[in-house]
């Protein structure tokens, strides 16, 4: 189980399929209103990445991109009156909906100081806190099966240039958090891909993964990774300065390896709700002292004379509370690595990013995804998406807004086919 997270969330890089992708502003629809804008720190005016944008009382939501930008579509049928914006360490903000599109709005968030006395935090035993929170996972998280709808995007960069962009709407069947993670399933519902046609951009390296990361990247469900009884023994824990999230105080516990294992270990932080001890966020990265172990875990295929060197491997996983239970909300994985041929002097740097945000969920009368329709651990995403060239491809689905650099890259790649 220790290597399943890397297997699931690292992205394959065999670039061989060309399916054009379009990126354009959402058109006004009679069925929903579209709100777009940017979220910034009120004091510094710095943009804030991965901020939660949601419709209170529903399961509809998305997150801001790495430039603080967002787009969310709200169906007229739910008669929503507002959006709620929430972010770690900030006060929640409300945007009023008026039944019409709102474009290029700026949302300013003000910081929210923690309310937990420092002396109380320092006196706590961090390991016991994490153990207690882990023991409450079966009751704090979803206690019945649910079906999540998510938007998934993966990109590959060669140096600074995008050479692969893939997007998909996925369905995620989650069993109760008291059950094993291997019973969860992912299905690719709709997707599209754009790949650089330049022969020099083709990298014959395969890192198995894709949307299956929505299962194994769920570190709270996949507890053997960090939170299992045996896994906790690999780490030493430390209490950090508390923070506020959704206007609720949270403990922050950092961890680092304290033992040597045959598999790579992590450095990171866990965010735990003070009230119910639910995990709401996890940030962790692999210990790069274990480069050989990481390579053995993630590298599935390469040419004999090609040298592969991982530089950085990071994860962000967030959860959101809904009606007293916590559900998976967002997963982001980034891997940076270098490749060079043994007889060449210089190496080439690559960056691969995958992210998935839950945009809606079904909590009742849920049926499992059939095994034949499920995305398998050894599946390749390009085999599950077709060729699309449609400005309204995403229709009413919520997505993660593309950054300006991604939009520019898509336009450049499209021109190469004309």
Secondary structure as the mmCIF struct_conf table of DSSP 4:
data_model
#
loop_
_struct_conf.conf_type_id
_struct_conf.id
_struct_conf.beg_label_comp_id
_struct_conf.beg_label_asym_id
_struct_conf.beg_label_seq_id
_struct_conf.end_label_comp_id
_struct_conf.end_label_asym_id
_struct_conf.end_label_seq_id
TURN_TY1_P TURN_TY1_P1 UNK A 2 UNK A 3
HELX_RH_AL_P HELX_RH_AL_P1 UNK A 4 UNK A 9
BEND BEND1 UNK A 10 UNK A 10
HELX_LH_PP_P HELX_LH_PP_P1 UNK A 25 UNK A 28
STRN STRN1 UNK A 29 UNK A 29
TURN_TY1_P TURN_TY1_P2 UNK A 30 UNK A 31
STRN STRN2 UNK A 32 UNK A 41
TURN_TY1_P TURN_TY1_P3 UNK A 42 UNK A 44
STRN STRN3 UNK A 47 UNK A 47
BEND BEND2 UNK A 49 UNK A 50
STRN STRN4 UNK A 52 UNK A 54
TURN_TY1_P TURN_TY1_P4 UNK A 56 UNK A 57
BEND BEND3 UNK A 58 UNK A 59
STRN STRN5 UNK A 61 UNK A 63
TURN_TY1_P TURN_TY1_P5 UNK A 66 UNK A 67
BEND BEND4 UNK A 68 UNK A 68
STRN STRN6 UNK A 69 UNK A 75
HELX_RH_3T_P HELX_RH_3T_P1 UNK A 76 UNK A 78
TURN_TY1_P TURN_TY1_P6 UNK A 79 UNK A 79
STRN STRN7 UNK A 82 UNK A 86
TURN_TY1_P TURN_TY1_P7 UNK A 88 UNK A 89
STRN STRN8 UNK A 90 UNK A 90
STRN STRN9 UNK A 93 UNK A 96
BEND BEND5 UNK A 99 UNK A 100
STRN STRN10 UNK A 102 UNK A 109
STRN STRN11 UNK A 111 UNK A 111
BEND BEND6 UNK A 116 UNK A 116
HELX_RH_AL_P HELX_RH_AL_P2 UNK A 118 UNK A 122
TURN_TY1_P TURN_TY1_P8 UNK A 123 UNK A 123
BEND BEND7 UNK A 124 UNK A 124
HELX_RH_AL_P HELX_RH_AL_P3 UNK A 126 UNK A 135
TURN_TY1_P TURN_TY1_P9 UNK A 136 UNK A 136
HELX_RH_AL_P HELX_RH_AL_P4 UNK A 137 UNK A 140
STRN STRN12 UNK A 141 UNK A 141
BEND BEND8 UNK A 143 UNK A 144
STRN STRN13 UNK A 146 UNK A 158
TURN_TY1_P TURN_TY1_P10 UNK A 159 UNK A 160
STRN STRN14 UNK A 161 UNK A 174
TURN_TY1_P TURN_TY1_P11 UNK A 177 UNK A 178
BEND BEND9 UNK A 179 UNK A 179
HELX_RH_3T_P HELX_RH_3T_P2 UNK A 181 UNK A 183
STRN STRN15 UNK A 185 UNK A 195
HELX_RH_3T_P HELX_RH_3T_P3 UNK A 199 UNK A 201
STRN STRN16 UNK A 205 UNK A 207
BEND BEND10 UNK A 210 UNK A 210
TURN_TY1_P TURN_TY1_P12 UNK A 211 UNK A 212
HELX_RH_AL_P HELX_RH_AL_P5 UNK A 213 UNK A 216
TURN_TY1_P TURN_TY1_P13 UNK A 217 UNK A 217
TURN_TY1_P TURN_TY1_P14 UNK A 219 UNK A 221
BEND BEND11 UNK A 222 UNK A 222
TURN_TY1_P TURN_TY1_P15 UNK A 223 UNK A 227
BEND BEND12 UNK A 228 UNK A 228
TURN_TY1_P TURN_TY1_P16 UNK A 229 UNK A 230
HELX_RH_3T_P HELX_RH_3T_P4 UNK A 231 UNK A 234
STRN STRN17 UNK A 235 UNK A 245
TURN_TY1_P TURN_TY1_P17 UNK A 246 UNK A 247
STRN STRN18 UNK A 248 UNK A 257
BEND BEND13 UNK A 259 UNK A 259
BEND BEND14 UNK A 262 UNK A 263
STRN STRN19 UNK A 266 UNK A 273
TURN_TY1_P TURN_TY1_P18 UNK A 274 UNK A 276
STRN STRN20 UNK A 279 UNK A 286
HELX_RH_3T_P HELX_RH_3T_P5 UNK A 288 UNK A 290
HELX_RH_AL_P HELX_RH_AL_P6 UNK A 291 UNK A 298
STRN STRN21 UNK A 299 UNK A 302
TURN_TY1_P TURN_TY1_P19 UNK A 304 UNK A 305
STRN STRN22 UNK A 306 UNK A 322
TURN_TY1_P TURN_TY1_P20 UNK A 323 UNK A 324
STRN STRN23 UNK A 325 UNK A 341
TURN_TY1_P TURN_TY1_P21 UNK A 342 UNK A 343
BEND BEND15 UNK A 345 UNK A 345
STRN STRN24 UNK A 348 UNK A 362
BEND BEND16 UNK A 364 UNK A 365
HELX_LH_PP_P HELX_LH_PP_P2 UNK A 368 UNK A 370
HELX_RH_3T_P HELX_RH_3T_P6 UNK A 371 UNK A 373
BEND BEND17 UNK A 374 UNK A 374
HELX_LH_PP_P HELX_LH_PP_P3 UNK A 375 UNK A 376
TURN_TY1_P TURN_TY1_P22 UNK A 377 UNK A 378
HELX_RH_3T_P HELX_RH_3T_P7 UNK A 381 UNK A 384
TURN_TY1_P TURN_TY1_P23 UNK A 391 UNK A 396
HELX_LH_PP_P HELX_LH_PP_P4 UNK A 400 UNK A 403
HELX_RH_AL_P HELX_RH_AL_P7 UNK A 404 UNK A 415
TURN_TY1_P TURN_TY1_P24 UNK A 416 UNK A 417
#
